[in-house]
Amino acid sequence: MILADDALMSRAADEAWYQVERSFGTIGSMENDELASYLNALGLDECCQVQAVLKTSKYEITELVVIRAENGSSLGPFIRKRIHMAAHMGAAYQELFAAQRRGRRFRHLPAVYSVHERDDELVVLMEYARGRTLHDEVYERDPSLALACELFPPLCDGVIELHEDFGAPLIHRDLKPTNVIVNGSSLTVIDFGIARAFREDASSDTAPFATRAYAPPEQFGYGQTDVRSDVYALGMVLYFLLTECNPTADVARSGFNDPRVPVALRPVLARATAFDPQGRYQSVRALKGAFTEAVAMLVGQGAASVRSPQPSAVAGGAVGVPAYPATPHPSLGTVPGPQNSGVPRAGWAPAAGVPAGGAPRTGAPNAWAGPAPVAGAPAASGAPTTGWPAARTPQGGTSLKVSEIIGVVWDGVVVPTWFLLVAVCIWVAFNPTPELLKYPDAVRVLAYLGLAVSFSGMAYALLDKRLLRRFIPLLKGQTFGKGLLIGGAVALGGFLFMAVLVLAASSAGLVAA
């Protein structure tokens, strides 16, 4: 049965790429012919149609693309990454591609369909992992120990695949909530642009790329990164799962003394994020095991019943769907967790061996096989002891965060102020002072329209959008910085329009003496 499942997964993973090969006339048997592979890659690039640019940086562009075949059919979407060769990035994609073409399947890593060099770029075509980022998942469902128990073990499994399934461990080096995609019970680790293979003879990394809140000290010039560097990042991600706060050095120095962090987990976080790599867990598997043991301690201190997040409260779930069924665990009793339908995501296969924390469960390859915290278990000081909070309904839910309430109050100042300023612009445009009567009516009205647009941009930049993101899909991925940039651009554009219009009217002699 296991062999049959593996064969099914392998066929499903390869089918998308085989369709591309058939559509463009590429020949699988010519894979070792460098010239043929290069020519095939050139044709594939020409047929990629960009649907959206997802991310741009100094060295890398990430695009959502579909492939248009000569017969008019389309395949996709796919993710295409274009990485500048001068940055010496992207080697991990080549490692993933080579392993997958040899038949290796990964449960928590995306399928890579093509890697080739063109001009001064490394071009990678890969699976589009559907879902939302771990950052957005925590925002929508609220941070909790329940959520950490659901998502942290499979996240560890994904990093374990990077560390243990290649000749030399692949170090991700940029593990953070926005580089993990969650879709129901599926979890995929993405963005390997700065990942690198561990080199035993290297004394330090060549480039200190990373997100500082989640990156270990050695990534900024203190030494070479290794598997313990990803252990550090995972510890910080665990803190985010529990608090929805980006970690800081002060938080780590305090021993994660936060009422939202259970006491039993604080030593785990402290050891995972130790400044000296020697003081950390020496592998992600060891970190996952320590997490499992700490939660088991919480279970042992409390009662025997437990609540799990309800599908009806998760984005994509339907209201009224019953709770996830409980699944028996051979040694730990009944542990509720997300169950899938038994149909694997294309490209996934059971990881070799049994992950730390217990045997995998049939039908739920991503569900945690360890114990879960229980209602009535002692919590950290100041935390409730009546079980896990139910996940919040993202659409139309009535549960508001304190930050969202503060944002509503702030918007209650911004919106009326904007309305008043726009109303004044309209009034003055049609009820001008004697000084303004010197300008033609059209110039005067358009100038004040530009000023109203400028005020609108300022208001949009200052608007707190945290609550609005729950109801307006277009705002889902917009950060404060993006909102400030968009609003500032609109405000500047409206002001420049007004200024240019007035100067043009004066230069043309349209202003009455």
Secondary structure as UniProt FT lines:
FT   HELIX           2..24
FT   HELIX           28..30
FT   TURN            31..32
FT   HELIX           34..47
FT   STRAND          48..56
FT   STRAND          60..68
FT   TURN            70..71
FT   STRAND          74..84
FT   HELIX           85..87
FT   HELIX           91..101
FT   TURN            102..103
FT   STRAND          112..118
FT   TURN            119..120
FT   STRAND          121..127
FT   STRAND          132..133
FT   HELIX           134..141
FT   HELIX           145..164
FT   STRAND          170..171
FT   HELIX           177..179
FT   STRAND          180..183
FT   TURN            184..185
FT   STRAND          186..189
FT   TURN            193..194
FT   STRAND          196..197
FT   TURN            200..201
FT   TURN            212..214
FT   HELIX           217..220
FT   TURN            221..222
FT   HELIX           227..243
FT   HELIX           249..253
FT   TURN            254..255
FT   TURN            259..260
FT   HELIX           263..265
FT   HELIX           266..272
FT   HELIX           277..279
FT   HELIX           284..300
FT   HELIX           311..313
FT   TURN            315..316
FT   TURN            319..320
FT   STRAND          326..329
FT   TURN            330..332
FT   STRAND          333..336
FT   TURN            346..347
FT   TURN            356..357
FT   TURN            362..363
FT   TURN            365..366
FT   TURN            375..376
FT   TURN            381..382
FT   TURN            394..396
FT   HELIX           402..430
FT   TURN            434..435
FT   HELIX           436..438
FT   HELIX           441..462
FT   TURN            466..467
FT   HELIX           468..470
FT   HELIX           473..475
FT   TURN            476..477
FT   HELIX           480..507
FT   TURN            508..509
//
